[in-house]
Amino acid sequence: MATTTPPDPRAALRSGLPDSYLTPEDLITMFKLKSKETLYTWRKTGTGPPGFLVGKHLRWDPAVVRAWVENNTDTAA
């Protein structure tokens, strides 16, 4: 029996827009964070990937998160 893999939250880009934007829960899972408070602190201090508000909901563009990871990854490690 073939196992199905859940869709990658870093959805492929189509026409320059992501299939879906990332939620705080997506980033908590991706970065193995302990709480949303870490994301809110990152946003407040400009430490983490830049997000944006959709109404009162915080979202991240997968391409921006990917670029942030690439720019903040120590390749010498």
WOPENOR-V160871 format. One record per backbone hydrogen bond with DSSP energy under -1.0 kcal/mol. NH is the residue of the N-H (numbers start at 1). CO is the residue of the C=O. If there is no record, write none. Layout:
nh=<NH | NH>
co=<CO | CO>
This chain:
nh=<11 | 14 | 17 | 22 | 27 | 28 | 29 | 30 | 31 | 33 | 40 | 41 | 42 | 43 | 44 | 45 | 46 | 47 | 52 | 54 | 57 | 59 | 60 | 65 | 66 | 67 | 68 | 69 | 70 | 71 | 72 | 77>
co=<9 | 17 | 14 | 60 | 23 | 24 | 25 | 26 | 27 | 28 | 36 | 37 | 38 | 39 | 40 | 41 | 42 | 42 | 59 | 57 | 54 | 52 | 22 | 61 | 62 | 63 | 64 | 65 | 66 | 67 | 68 | 74>
